[in-house]
């Protein structure tokens, strides 16, 4: 009899990747029966998903709905949505805590949580405004104290953000031939990049295939580290346009950020100075990629499949 695998964020990038991967994997599709959890079962994405797997309603703000959604569940993939602004860390922490507490109460065996490192801890208090990092890191620490087996998925910077957040994509230089990828950090600063919608399932799939081996482990999930110069070069190759990386004053980068400017300034600043996962970032990313259940997509492959529109 298959174990029920509950997937939060089922219509988003991470959750949908997990669902698609499990369905396409001959071993995992027999080992697990999927249950997709979403806040709105009547959305178009949820209706489409219901043609493939069981879809149930669940909202972190409604504990009773989670108790129903997690009934008879064996394994859970849980992720939380960032809340920017005052109280963001506590809001996200409480969301994750509620999921974890209900998972334990309902007798679930294994919890896989989508986490992030504590920038505050790694930087010894220098970077304090990354609420979406800290809320997840706080939740991870809590989950590790609970009487439930657990493993963790800590994704790098999403390749999809270059499309979804235009202010992070190259901008015209004004000469008619050049586009500029602007950051307030050095063009040589390196960032772990992941195609979240395509590859989350490969990392979670590794844990699902061998949960005992990876219990307590964290997958620092990315294809590899890319400098902004390498990122710009990949964009040039994919678009046929001239794209260059350029460092700008922090005030200029902040001004071009339409929301949560402190978060983005500190995200890139922290990663450049201390490493996204700390001083062992490169080794941690390499280990995760080597242990993924399938090769993660490169930035070049992602941009070829989903070209940037530079006009």
Backbone as CSV, one residue per row, in Angstrom:
resi,resn,N_x,N_y,N_z,CA_x,CA_y,CA_z,C_x,C_y,C_z
1,UNK,0.847,-1.198,0.000,0.000,0.000,0.000,0.879,1.242,0.000
2,UNK,0.569,2.193,-0.869,1.368,3.410,-0.994,1.171,4.316,0.207
3,UNK,2.256,4.991,0.609,2.166,5.996,1.657,1.664,7.303,1.062
4,UNK,0.850,8.021,1.813,0.349,9.306,1.328,1.424,10.372,1.517
5,UNK,1.743,11.044,0.435,2.677,12.169,0.437,1.876,13.449,0.234
6,UNK,1.831,14.284,1.258,1.124,15.562,1.164,2.095,16.636,0.707
7,UNK,1.663,17.450,-0.248,2.527,18.477,-0.825,1.872,19.842,-0.661
8,UNK,2.515,20.701,0.118,2.055,22.081,0.247,2.576,22.907,-0.936
9,UNK,1.893,24.033,-1.185,2.289,24.872,-2.316,2.139,24.128,-3.625
10,UNK,1.109,23.308,-3.724,0.993,22.357,-4.830,0.821,23.017,-6.189
11,UNK,0.307,24.242,-6.221,0.129,24.916,-7.512,1.249,25.909,-7.794
12,UNK,2.232,26.001,-6.889,3.363,26.905,-7.086,4.569,26.181,-7.663
13,UNK,5.687,26.884,-7.739,6.882,26.329,-8.375,7.400,25.089,-7.668
14,UNK,7.603,25.198,-6.353,8.217,24.093,-5.632,7.281,22.888,-5.548
15,UNK,6.073,23.121,-5.087,5.140,22.010,-4.912,4.799,21.309,-6.206
16,UNK,4.565,22.074,-7.253,4.212,21.451,-8.537,5.375,20.648,-9.090
17,UNK,6.602,21.116,-8.841,7.775,20.367,-9.282,7.854,19.021,-8.572
18,UNK,7.582,19.020,-7.276,7.585,17.767,-6.521,6.536,16.807,-7.064
19,UNK,5.341,17.311,-7.287,4.252,16.459,-7.784,4.593,15.879,-9.151
20,UNK,5.042,16.724,-10.063,5.365,16.245,-11.411,6.489,15.221,-11.385
21,UNK,7.479,15.452,-10.526,8.613,14.529,-10.466,8.172,13.165,-9.935
22,UNK,7.405,13.166,-8.857,6.961,11.894,-8.285,6.094,11.134,-9.282
23,UNK,5.210,11.821,-9.966,4.352,11.158,-10.946,5.153,10.536,-12.087
24,UNK,6.259,11.160,-12.453,7.045,10.683,-13.592,8.107,9.656,-13.209
25,UNK,8.334,9.465,-11.916,9.357,8.539,-11.446,8.732,7.159,-11.209
26,UNK,9.194,6.130,-11.924,8.562,4.806,-11.804,8.542,4.254,-10.387
27,UNK,9.616,4.489,-9.638,9.681,3.964,-8.273,8.844,4.800,-7.315
28,UNK,9.030,6.110,-7.345,8.344,6.979,-6.384,6.841,7.013,-6.615
29,UNK,6.415,6.895,-7.859,4.979,6.933,-8.154,4.259,5.704,-7.605
30,UNK,5.006,4.622,-7.369,4.426,3.440,-6.738,4.530,3.504,-5.219
31,UNK,5.578,4.163,-4.754,5.839,4.234,-3.314,4.919,5.224,-2.609
32,UNK,4.507,6.281,-3.338,3.725,7.358,-2.713,2.430,7.622,-3.468
33,UNK,1.381,7.915,-2.693,0.117,8.414,-3.237,0.060,9.902,-2.931
34,UNK,-0.062,10.703,-3.940,0.050,12.147,-3.782,-1.252,12.784,-3.304
35,UNK,-1.091,13.749,-2.403,-2.204,14.586,-1.952,-1.737,16.035,-2.029
36,UNK,-2.293,16.780,-2.944,-1.920,18.178,-3.127,-2.740,19.055,-2.191
37,UNK,-2.054,19.955,-1.481,-2.729,20.858,-0.550,-2.631,22.275,-1.093
38,UNK,-3.772,22.927,-1.206,-3.808,24.288,-1.722,-4.877,25.083,-0.994
39,UNK,-4.683,26.384,-0.916,-5.669,27.220,-0.215,-6.980,27.301,-0.980
40,UNK,-6.924,27.286,-2.312,-8.117,27.475,-3.138,-8.263,26.302,-4.103
41,UNK,-9.120,25.364,-3.757,-9.304,24.186,-4.613,-10.089,24.513,-5.878
42,UNK,-10.639,25.730,-5.948,-11.421,26.121,-7.117,-10.635,26.951,-8.129
43,UNK,-9.354,27.181,-7.857,-8.539,27.909,-8.829,-8.334,27.043,-10.069
44,UNK,-8.002,27.695,-11.184,-7.813,26.953,-12.427,-6.658,25.955,-12.297
45,UNK,-5.585,26.362,-11.619,-4.450,25.456,-11.439,-4.844,24.246,-10.591
46,UNK,-5.634,24.487,-9.552,-6.054,23.383,-8.689,-6.978,22.425,-9.438
47,UNK,-7.850,22.955,-10.257,-8.753,22.104,-11.042,-7.970,21.244,-12.027
48,UNK,-6.950,21.836,-12.637,-6.123,21.071,-13.566,-5.345,19.988,-12.824
49,UNK,-4.875,20.316,-11.635,-4.110,19.368,-10.829,-4.989,18.200,-10.385
50,UNK,-6.260,18.488,-10.135,-7.178,17.461,-9.647,-7.412,16.357,-10.674
51,UNK,-7.047,16.605,-11.912,-7.161,15.562,-12.941,-6.050,14.521,-12.803
52,UNK,-5.013,14.863,-12.021,-3.858,13.971,-11.876,-3.729,13.380,-10.479
53,UNK,-4.047,14.169,-9.445,-3.849,13.723,-8.063,-5.013,14.209,-7.197
54,UNK,-5.060,13.682,-5.971,-6.035,14.165,-5.001,-5.679,15.600,-4.602
55,UNK,-6.655,16.469,-4.587,-6.454,17.864,-4.191,-7.364,18.174,-3.012
56,UNK,-6.782,18.716,-1.933,-7.571,19.063,-0.758,-7.260,20.491,-0.336
57,UNK,-8.203,21.090,0.368,-8.036,22.455,0.837,-7.283,22.463,2.156
58,UNK,-6.326,23.390,2.260,-5.594,23.552,3.498,-5.016,24.943,3.577
59,UNK,-5.171,25.583,4.713,-4.706,26.954,4.908,-4.002,27.035,6.256
60,UNK,-2.793,27.573,6.270,-2.033,27.646,7.519,-2.722,28.528,8.559
61,UNK,-3.625,29.381,8.128,-4.367,30.228,9.058,-5.599,29.526,9.618
62,UNK,-5.852,28.314,9.156,-7.015,27.536,9.593,-6.533,26.143,10.000
63,UNK,-6.202,26.007,11.270,-5.622,24.744,11.760,-6.539,23.553,11.484
64,UNK,-7.832,23.742,11.615,-8.762,22.637,11.384,-8.648,22.116,9.946
65,UNK,-8.429,23.014,9.011,-8.297,22.577,7.613,-7.032,21.744,7.432
66,UNK,-5.976,22.082,8.164,-4.733,21.304,8.080,-4.898,19.938,8.739
67,UNK,-5.640,19.893,9.821,-5.880,18.611,10.487,-6.585,17.640,9.544
68,UNK,-7.527,18.171,8.769,-8.220,17.330,7.787,-7.278,16.954,6.644
69,UNK,-6.539,17.939,6.155,-5.660,17.708,5.006,-4.552,16.711,5.315
70,UNK,-4.114,16.648,6.563,-2.987,15.784,6.923,-3.419,14.478,7.586
71,UNK,-4.690,14.177,7.546,-5.183,12.909,8.080,-4.595,11.743,7.288
72,UNK,-4.026,10.784,7.983,-3.476,9.556,7.395,-2.246,9.794,6.515
73,UNK,-1.656,10.966,6.615,-0.482,11.275,5.799,0.772,10.654,6.417
74,UNK,1.640,10.122,5.576,2.907,9.545,6.021,4.050,10.547,5.924
75,UNK,4.176,11.206,4.762,5.277,12.124,4.493,4.710,13.451,3.999
76,UNK,5.397,14.539,4.361,4.924,15.877,4.003,6.062,16.665,3.385
77,UNK,5.781,17.331,2.275,6.667,18.381,1.780,5.992,19.699,2.115
78,UNK,6.656,20.504,2.940,6.069,21.755,3.399,6.918,22.939,2.977
79,UNK,6.252,23.977,2.508,6.931,25.228,2.207,6.019,26.377,2.635
80,UNK,6.630,27.513,2.926,5.876,28.681,3.363,6.180,29.857,2.445
81,UNK,5.220,30.734,2.302,5.359,31.894,1.435,5.925,33.070,2.224
82,UNK,6.941,33.743,1.697,7.517,34.882,2.420,6.493,35.984,2.653
83,UNK,6.603,36.617,3.803,5.808,37.796,4.119,6.791,38.941,4.362
84,UNK,6.844,39.887,3.442,7.787,40.994,3.573,7.170,42.102,4.426
85,UNK,8.022,42.838,5.094,7.545,43.938,5.918,7.592,43.595,7.388
86,UNK,7.118,44.504,8.237,7.156,44.291,9.691,6.445,42.999,10.091
87,UNK,7.082,42.244,10.949,6.475,41.002,11.417,6.587,39.847,10.452
88,UNK,7.317,40.029,9.342,7.388,38.989,8.326,8.005,37.697,8.830
89,UNK,9.064,37.817,9.608,9.726,36.618,10.118,8.782,35.819,11.011
90,UNK,8.118,36.483,11.930,7.231,35.793,12.864,6.051,35.170,12.131
91,UNK,5.519,35.880,11.141,4.387,35.343,10.378,4.768,34.051,9.680
92,UNK,5.932,34.057,9.027,6.350,32.859,8.309,6.697,31.727,9.270
93,UNK,7.342,32.068,10.364,7.660,31.051,11.365,6.397,30.387,11.903
94,UNK,5.402,31.186,12.237,4.166,30.629,12.782,3.455,29.745,11.766
95,UNK,3.522,30.108,10.482,2.918,29.270,9.445,3.572,27.901,9.417
96,UNK,4.909,27.896,9.417,5.635,26.632,9.392,5.406,25.841,10.675
97,UNK,5.382,26.530,11.794,5.168,25.862,13.091,3.804,25.175,13.132
98,UNK,2.806,25.839,12.594,1.468,25.247,12.577,1.461,23.960,11.759
99,UNK,2.079,23.996,10.576,2.150,22.790,9.748,2.849,21.675,10.510
100,UNK,4.000,21.991,11.109,4.780,20.980,11.819,4.015,20.411,13.015
101,UNK,3.367,21.283,13.763,2.622,20.822,14.945,1.463,19.904,14.544
102,UNK,0.768,20.271,13.468,-0.341,19.433,13.011,0.189,18.108,12.466
103,UNK,1.324,18.163,11.778,1.929,16.929,11.260,2.206,15.948,12.393
104,UNK,2.764,16.443,13.482,3.058,15.583,14.630,1.764,15.073,15.259
105,UNK,0.814,15.972,15.435,-0.454,15.594,16.069,-1.202,14.540,15.261
106,UNK,-1.063,14.603,13.934,-1.779,13.662,13.072,-0.989,12.374,12.839
107,UNK,0.187,12.278,13.445,0.934,11.031,13.373,1.749,10.832,12.110
108,UNK,2.071,11.918,11.421,2.912,11.795,10.231,4.299,11.292,10.630
109,UNK,4.957,10.623,9.705,6.251,10.001,9.985,7.432,10.884,9.592
110,UNK,7.285,11.630,8.510,8.453,12.320,7.939,8.024,13.678,7.384
111,UNK,8.824,14.696,7.690,8.543,16.051,7.236,9.759,16.603,6.486
112,UNK,9.545,16.990,5.239,10.578,17.658,4.439,10.185,19.128,4.357
113,UNK,11.054,19.995,4.843,10.726,21.419,4.925,11.625,22.244,4.014
114,UNK,11.026,23.164,3.282,11.772,24.087,2.422,12.268,25.248,3.279
115,UNK,13.554,25.273,3.517,14.150,26.189,4.477,15.088,27.172,3.783
116,UNK,15.749,28.003,4.583,16.834,28.873,4.120,17.812,29.048,5.282
117,UNK,19.048,29.410,4.988,20.016,29.608,6.071,19.734,30.891,6.845
118,UNK,20.262,30.975,8.044,20.134,32.183,8.853,21.266,33.146,8.506
119,UNK,20.938,34.186,7.753,21.951,35.180,7.407,22.458,35.896,8.652
120,UNK,21.571,36.121,9.597,21.947,36.778,10.854,23.013,35.968,11.587
121,UNK,22.802,34.662,11.668,23.734,33.793,12.378,25.059,33.671,11.629
122,UNK,24.999,33.438,10.322,26.220,33.252,9.536,27.071,34.518,9.527
123,UNK,26.413,35.673,9.480,27.142,36.949,9.412,27.439,37.532,10.787
124,UNK,27.153,36.770,11.843,27.383,37.235,13.221,26.677,38.558,13.490
125,UNK,25.449,38.668,12.985,24.619,39.824,13.286,24.752,41.000,12.333
126,UNK,25.549,40.874,11.275,25.701,41.994,10.345,24.478,42.157,9.450
127,UNK,23.916,41.028,9.008,22.751,41.079,8.109,21.523,40.637,8.889
128,UNK,20.630,41.587,9.144,19.512,41.347,10.066,18.137,41.557,9.442
129,UNK,18.086,41.898,8.163,16.807,42.290,7.564,16.239,41.251,6.609
130,UNK,16.827,40.054,6.601,16.351,39.003,5.693,15.279,38.165,6.387
131,UNK,14.097,38.731,6.513,13.044,38.064,7.278,12.638,36.733,6.648
132,UNK,12.684,36.643,5.318,12.276,35.382,4.687,13.318,34.289,4.899
133,UNK,14.583,34.658,5.103,15.601,33.684,5.499,15.392,33.284,6.960
134,UNK,15.235,34.281,7.816,15.206,34.017,9.261,13.963,33.257,9.692
135,UNK,12.808,33.560,9.075,11.590,32.845,9.435,11.698,31.361,9.141
136,UNK,12.274,31.040,7.986,12.449,29.630,7.621,13.513,28.965,8.502
137,UNK,14.614,29.674,8.747,15.669,29.101,9.585,15.154,28.831,10.998
138,UNK,14.363,29.747,11.525,13.775,29.560,12.853,12.849,28.343,12.863
139,UNK,12.080,28.189,11.790,11.181,27.039,11.694,11.968,25.732,11.610
140,UNK,13.063,25.746,10.861,13.896,24.536,10.778,14.412,24.128,12.160
141,UNK,14.891,25.113,12.912,15.390,24.794,14.257,14.291,24.166,15.107
142,UNK,13.073,24.683,14.982,11.950,24.141,15.743,11.620,22.719,15.302
143,UNK,11.554,22.500,14.003,11.198,21.179,13.476,12.185,20.120,13.958
144,UNK,13.453,20.497,14.042,14.484,19.543,14.480,14.294,19.095,15.937
145,UNK,13.485,19.819,16.710,13.229,19.431,18.106,12.028,18.506,18.247
146,UNK,11.282,18.302,17.172,10.004,17.583,17.264,10.193,16.073,17.097
147,UNK,9.257,15.304,17.618,9.313,13.841,17.477,8.805,13.390,16.112
148,UNK,9.475,13.829,15.061,9.151,13.435,13.697,10.454,13.442,12.904
149,UNK,10.629,12.464,12.036,11.803,12.453,11.174,11.713,13.631,10.198
150,UNK,12.872,14.206,9.880,12.828,15.382,9.014,14.077,15.482,8.155
151,UNK,13.922,16.188,7.043,15.033,16.550,6.166,14.686,17.904,5.584
152,UNK,15.686,18.560,4.977,15.489,19.960,4.603,16.023,20.254,3.200
153,UNK,15.287,21.106,2.529,15.602,21.555,1.169,15.784,23.063,1.224
154,UNK,16.993,23.528,0.915,17.313,24.955,1.019,17.698,25.473,-0.364
155,UNK,16.724,25.975,-1.119,17.007,26.344,-2.508,17.787,27.646,-2.632
156,UNK,18.599,27.722,-3.675,19.316,28.943,-3.990,18.397,29.965,-4.635
157,UNK,19.000,30.917,-5.318,18.254,31.975,-5.994,17.583,31.386,-7.234
158,UNK,16.287,31.651,-7.378,15.522,31.047,-8.470,15.908,31.667,-9.821
159,UNK,16.245,30.818,-10.790,16.471,31.304,-12.143,15.227,31.999,-12.695
160,UNK,14.054,31.534,-12.281,12.800,32.117,-12.766,12.642,33.581,-12.385
161,UNK,13.375,34.036,-11.354,13.237,35.418,-10.917,13.678,36.418,-11.977
162,UNK,14.564,35.992,-12.882,14.982,36.899,-13.951,13.808,37.223,-14.878
163,UNK,12.835,36.302,-14.936,11.628,36.543,-15.731,10.526,37.177,-14.879
164,UNK,10.343,36.660,-13.669,9.216,37.073,-12.838,9.402,38.457,-12.227
165,UNK,10.649,38.880,-12.043,10.942,40.172,-11.428,11.793,40.992,-12.388
166,UNK,11.159,41.769,-13.231,11.890,42.494,-14.281,13.015,43.381,-13.758
167,UNK,12.913,43.874,-12.548,13.963,44.743,-12.023,15.260,43.978,-11.760
168,UNK,15.187,42.641,-11.754,16.383,41.819,-11.583,16.981,41.369,-12.918
169,UNK,16.276,41.664,-14.005,16.749,41.301,-15.342,17.603,42.431,-15.915
170,UNK,18.326,42.166,-17.005,19.119,43.232,-17.637,18.239,44.379,-18.120
171,UNK,18.799,45.588,-18.059,18.105,46.790,-18.528,18.895,47.421,-19.673
172,UNK,18.215,48.102,-20.588,18.928,48.732,-21.698,19.942,49.755,-21.188
173,UNK,21.125,49.755,-21.807,22.173,50.706,-21.403,21.957,52.075,-22.021
174,UNK,21.117,52.139,-23.034,20.840,53.418,-23.678,21.587,53.631,-24.977
175,UNK,22.477,52.683,-25.320,23.227,52.831,-26.573,22.620,52.035,-27.715
176,UNK,21.511,51.346,-27.416,20.826,50.605,-28.457,21.368,49.213,-28.712
177,UNK,22.481,48.857,-28.100,23.088,47.549,-28.368,23.412,46.750,-27.124
178,UNK,23.399,47.383,-25.959,23.872,46.728,-24.741,22.794,46.727,-23.670
179,UNK,22.720,45.610,-22.950,21.857,45.496,-21.772,22.748,45.262,-20.557
180,UNK,22.326,45.782,-19.412,23.177,45.759,-18.233,22.463,45.039,-17.092
181,UNK,23.152,44.053,-16.523,22.686,43.347,-15.333,23.313,44.050,-14.136
182,UNK,22.509,44.812,-13.413,23.034,45.687,-12.371,22.807,45.112,-10.979
183,UNK,23.885,45.093,-10.203,23.827,44.715,-8.798,24.754,45.657,-8.032
184,UNK,24.537,45.747,-6.736,25.410,46.598,-5.926,26.627,45.828,-5.428
185,UNK,26.729,44.558,-5.822,27.881,43.726,-5.472,28.778,43.562,-6.690
186,UNK,29.948,43.016,-6.474,30.911,42.836,-7.560,30.358,41.918,-8.652
187,UNK,30.684,42.165,-9.912,30.305,41.244,-10.990,30.880,39.851,-10.801
188,UNK,31.924,39.733,-9.978,32.511,38.421,-9.706,31.839,37.688,-8.540
189,UNK,30.924,38.375,-7.832,30.211,37.726,-6.727,29.395,36.559,-7.270
190,UNK,29.425,35.435,-6.538,28.774,34.223,-7.038,27.535,33.872,-6.213
191,UNK,26.533,33.404,-6.938,25.229,33.095,-6.348,24.813,31.684,-6.771
192,UNK,24.297,30.859,-5.852,23.775,29.542,-6.248,22.434,29.712,-6.965
193,UNK,22.334,29.207,-8.164,21.115,29.353,-8.962,20.434,28.000,-9.138
194,UNK,19.108,28.027,-9.061,18.310,26.815,-9.243,17.083,27.117,-10.085
195,UNK,16.741,26.180,-10.948,15.477,26.239,-11.672,14.430,25.565,-10.784
196,UNK,13.755,26.365,-9.968,12.891,25.804,-8.920,11.751,24.971,-9.486
197,UNK,11.119,25.445,-10.550,9.974,24.720,-11.102,10.399,23.437,-11.794
198,UNK,11.623,23.406,-12.317,12.083,22.215,-13.006,12.822,21.232,-12.126
199,UNK,13.476,21.729,-11.063,14.426,20.878,-10.344,14.131,20.632,-8.869
200,UNK,13.177,21.335,-8.279,12.866,21.049,-6.871,12.581,19.566,-6.677
201,UNK,11.830,18.994,-7.592,11.465,17.588,-7.480,12.653,16.649,-7.475
202,UNK,13.741,17.028,-8.156,14.926,16.157,-8.207,15.591,16.054,-6.833
203,UNK,15.586,17.151,-6.097,16.186,17.137,-4.758,15.266,16.468,-3.741
204,UNK,13.980,16.816,-3.805,13.024,16.182,-2.889,12.897,14.700,-3.223
205,UNK,12.977,14.379,-4.502,12.888,12.982,-4.922,13.990,12.129,-4.325
206,UNK,15.185,12.700,-4.178,16.289,11.964,-3.559,15.950,11.590,-2.120
207,UNK,15.362,12.533,-1.391,14.972,12.270,0.002,13.857,11.231,0.052
208,UNK,12.879,11.364,-0.833,11.755,10.425,-0.846,12.207,9.003,-1.172
209,UNK,13.225,8.879,-2.013,13.709,7.558,-2.407,14.496,6.876,-1.294
210,UNK,15.143,7.672,-0.447,15.990,7.112,0.612,15.895,7.987,1.864
211,UNK,14.712,8.024,2.483,14.496,8.945,3.613,15.397,8.695,4.812
212,UNK,15.736,7.453,5.082,16.600,7.178,6.226,18.003,7.729,6.004
213,UNK,18.509,7.607,4.803,19.850,8.113,4.486,19.942,9.618,4.681
214,UNK,18.884,10.325,4.320,18.943,11.782,4.330,18.251,12.423,5.530
215,UNK,17.827,11.610,6.490,17.204,12.181,7.680,18.175,13.142,8.367
216,UNK,17.685,14.332,8.676,18.495,15.344,9.343,19.394,16.137,8.419
217,UNK,19.474,15.743,7.147,20.354,16.413,6.195,19.647,17.604,5.548
218,UNK,20.457,18.534,5.035,19.949,19.683,4.288,20.533,19.671,2.882
219,UNK,19.669,19.729,1.891,20.095,19.876,0.507,20.178,21.365,0.189
220,UNK,21.404,21.882,0.085,21.615,23.270,-0.346,21.519,23.264,-1.867
221,UNK,20.303,23.437,-2.337,19.945,23.030,-3.686,20.190,24.112,-4.735
222,UNK,21.077,23.805,-5.649,21.358,24.669,-6.791,22.114,23.848,-7.822
223,UNK,22.114,24.314,-9.066,22.915,23.659,-10.092,24.391,23.842,-9.778
224,UNK,24.765,25.097,-9.529,26.132,25.454,-9.148,26.138,26.945,-8.823
225,UNK,27.309,27.474,-8.489,27.462,28.900,-8.250,27.787,29.598,-9.568
226,UNK,27.084,30.698,-9.828,27.327,31.523,-11.007,27.703,32.925,-10.559
227,UNK,28.742,33.492,-11.128,29.004,34.914,-10.904,28.020,35.710,-11.748
228,UNK,27.870,36.994,-11.410,27.000,37.843,-12.230,27.564,37.997,-13.632
229,UNK,28.894,37.964,-13.760,29.504,37.998,-15.095,29.128,36.756,-15.894
230,UNK,29.186,35.595,-15.260,28.803,34.354,-15.941,27.319,34.351,-16.277
231,UNK,26.516,34.907,-15.385,25.076,35.004,-15.640,24.805,35.886,-16.852
232,UNK,25.480,37.028,-16.912,25.313,37.933,-18.054,25.756,37.261,-19.351
233,UNK,26.849,36.507,-19.290,27.336,35.812,-20.488,26.321,34.778,-20.962
234,UNK,25.704,34.064,-20.024,24.678,33.087,-20.396,23.478,33.775,-21.029
235,UNK,23.136,34.945,-20.522,22.022,35.700,-21.095,22.371,36.194,-22.492
236,UNK,23.609,36.594,-22.693,24.058,37.024,-24.024,23.927,35.883,-25.019
237,UNK,24.394,34.712,-24.604,24.352,33.551,-25.490,22.915,33.179,-25.845
238,UNK,22.028,33.241,-24.859,20.650,32.816,-25.074,19.850,33.812,-25.912
239,UNK,20.146,35.103,-25.774,19.344,36.128,-26.442,19.964,36.661,-27.724
240,UNK,21.271,36.451,-27.882,21.951,37.052,-29.022,22.209,38.533,-28.842
241,UNK,21.929,39.040,-27.654,22.168,40.452,-27.336,23.447,40.567,-26.497
242,UNK,24.006,41.752,-26.451,25.181,41.988,-25.607,24.700,42.344,-24.199
243,UNK,24.990,41.462,-23.238,24.601,41.680,-21.845,25.875,41.709,-21.010
244,UNK,26.006,42.727,-20.183,27.178,42.846,-19.320,26.705,43.034,-17.876
245,UNK,27.541,42.596,-16.937,27.265,42.797,-15.511,27.991,44.045,-15.039
246,UNK,27.318,44.853,-14.224,27.923,46.097,-13.751,27.553,46.331,-12.288
247,UNK,28.530,46.744,-11.510,28.273,47.105,-10.117,27.825,48.555,-10.058
248,UNK,26.747,48.803,-9.289,26.212,50.150,-9.118,26.198,50.478,-7.633
249,UNK,26.120,51.738,-7.271,26.023,52.099,-5.850,24.790,51.476,-5.208
250,UNK,24.903,51.139,-3.941,23.804,50.472,-3.271,22.542,51.314,-3.296
251,UNK,22.688,52.645,-3.243,21.507,53.511,-3.280,20.789,53.397,-4.623
252,UNK,21.566,53.233,-5.677,20.969,53.086,-7.012,20.235,51.760,-7.137
253,UNK,20.840,50.687,-6.630,20.166,49.388,-6.676,18.899,49.414,-5.829
254,UNK,18.970,50.031,-4.666,17.796,50.122,-3.803,16.658,50.868,-4.504
255,UNK,17.006,51.928,-5.223,15.996,52.753,-5.886,15.286,51.996,-7.008
256,UNK,15.970,51.038,-7.625,15.354,50.302,-8.729,14.563,49.085,-8.260
257,UNK,14.521,48.860,-6.931,13.817,47.712,-6.358,12.431,48.150,-5.906
258,UNK,11.359,47.680,-6.568,10.022,48.213,-6.304,9.387,47.742,-5.005
259,UNK,9.908,46.667,-4.400,9.362,46.214,-3.119,10.472,45.541,-2.321
260,UNK,10.323,45.540,-1.009,11.274,44.901,-0.089,12.724,45.224,-0.440
261,UNK,13.072,46.499,-0.622,14.449,46.817,-1.030,15.507,46.343,-0.034
262,UNK,15.208,46.437,1.263,16.189,45.984,2.252,16.488,44.496,2.100
263,UNK,15.445,43.718,1.796,15.622,42.274,1.644,16.539,41.965,0.459
264,UNK,16.322,42.630,-0.662,17.133,42.338,-1.839,18.559,42.858,-1.673
265,UNK,18.701,44.037,-1.088,20.046,44.566,-0.847,20.829,43.606,0.043
266,UNK,20.195,43.135,1.109,20.901,42.254,2.033,21.076,40.840,1.475
267,UNK,20.126,40.366,0.686,20.273,39.038,0.084,21.557,38.953,-0.729
268,UNK,21.749,39.911,-1.622,22.929,39.880,-2.486,24.190,40.271,-1.725
269,UNK,24.050,41.235,-0.805,25.207,41.638,-0.019,25.697,40.526,0.884
270,UNK,24.768,39.853,1.547,25.125,38.740,2.426,25.805,37.618,1.647
271,UNK,25.193,37.225,0.523,25.753,36.137,-0.264,27.145,36.444,-0.778
272,UNK,27.357,37.704,-1.200,28.663,38.091,-1.729,29.729,38.090,-0.643
273,UNK,29.358,38.497,0.560,30.350,38.632,1.625,30.608,37.341,2.384
274,UNK,29.551,36.582,2.657,29.707,35.415,3.534,29.435,34.085,2.834
275,UNK,28.896,34.127,1.615,28.451,32.900,0.963,27.009,32.625,1.335
276,UNK,26.213,32.258,0.356,24.771,32.060,0.557,24.488,31.076,1.688
277,UNK,25.326,30.034,1.774,25.187,29.040,2.847,26.370,29.089,3.809
278,UNK,27.092,30.201,3.805,28.262,30.311,4.654,29.535,29.965,3.911
279,UNK,30.618,29.781,4.656,31.924,29.611,4.025,32.059,28.293,3.274
280,UNK,31.192,27.324,3.552,31.250,26.034,2.858,30.257,25.958,1.700
281,UNK,29.801,27.101,1.216,28.741,27.135,0.208,29.047,26.256,-1.001
282,UNK,30.224,26.397,-1.571,30.526,25.664,-2.808,30.447,24.159,-2.598
283,UNK,31.022,23.663,-1.514,30.983,22.236,-1.232,29.572,21.737,-0.945
284,UNK,28.791,22.527,-0.232,27.419,22.137,0.089,26.559,22.044,-1.165
285,UNK,26.722,22.997,-2.067,25.976,22.986,-3.321,26.394,21.789,-4.181
286,UNK,27.686,21.520,-4.240,28.174,20.392,-5.027,27.622,19.074,-4.492
287,UNK,27.609,18.914,-3.149,27.073,17.684,-2.545,25.608,17.496,-2.912
288,UNK,24.825,18.565,-2.815,23.397,18.468,-3.114,23.164,18.090,-4.573
289,UNK,23.891,18.726,-5.484,23.730,18.434,-6.908,24.115,16.988,-7.221
290,UNK,25.174,16.505,-6.573,25.626,15.129,-6.802,24.619,14.105,-6.285
291,UNK,23.879,14.461,-5.247,22.936,13.527,-4.635,21.499,13.711,-5.102
292,UNK,21.262,14.685,-5.968,19.919,14.879,-6.509,19.534,13.665,-7.356
293,UNK,18.254,13.444,-7.486,17.743,12.312,-8.281,17.558,12.781,-9.728
294,UNK,18.679,13.063,-10.368,18.663,13.619,-11.719,19.503,14.876,-11.768
295,UNK,20.089,15.151,-12.924,20.975,16.307,-13.064,20.171,17.605,-13.096
296,UNK,20.520,18.571,-12.237,19.834,19.869,-12.276,20.139,20.616,-13.577
297,UNK,19.179,21.377,-14.030,19.326,22.160,-15.258,20.331,23.292,-15.054
298,UNK,21.127,23.552,-16.075,22.032,24.690,-16.031,21.272,25.966,-16.355
299,UNK,21.871,27.100,-16.028,21.267,28.377,-16.375,21.123,28.495,-17.887
300,UNK,22.133,28.023,-18.611,22.090,28.087,-20.072,20.901,27.303,-20.618
301,UNK,20.652,26.126,-20.061,19.516,25.315,-20.508,18.189,25.974,-20.159
302,UNK,18.131,26.567,-18.987,16.898,27.243,-18.558,16.587,28.434,-19.453
303,UNK,17.610,29.216,-19.774,17.401,30.395,-20.620,17.075,30.012,-22.058
304,UNK,17.595,28.877,-22.496,17.267,28.410,-23.840,15.804,27.984,-23.913
305,UNK,15.334,27.315,-22.858,13.951,26.855,-22.810,12.977,27.994,-22.551
306,UNK,13.432,28.995,-21.814,12.572,30.132,-21.451,13.352,31.431,-21.715
307,UNK,13.412,31.863,-22.962,14.265,33.009,-23.318,13.804,34.316,-22.647
308,UNK,14.784,35.103,-22.244,14.475,36.456,-21.781,14.085,37.315,-22.977
309,UNK,13.122,38.176,-22.757,12.698,39.091,-23.818,13.365,40.445,-23.596
310,UNK,14.454,40.695,-24.287,15.184,41.964,-24.167,14.800,42.847,-25.349
311,UNK,13.952,43.835,-25.079,13.465,44.712,-26.155,13.618,46.176,-25.745
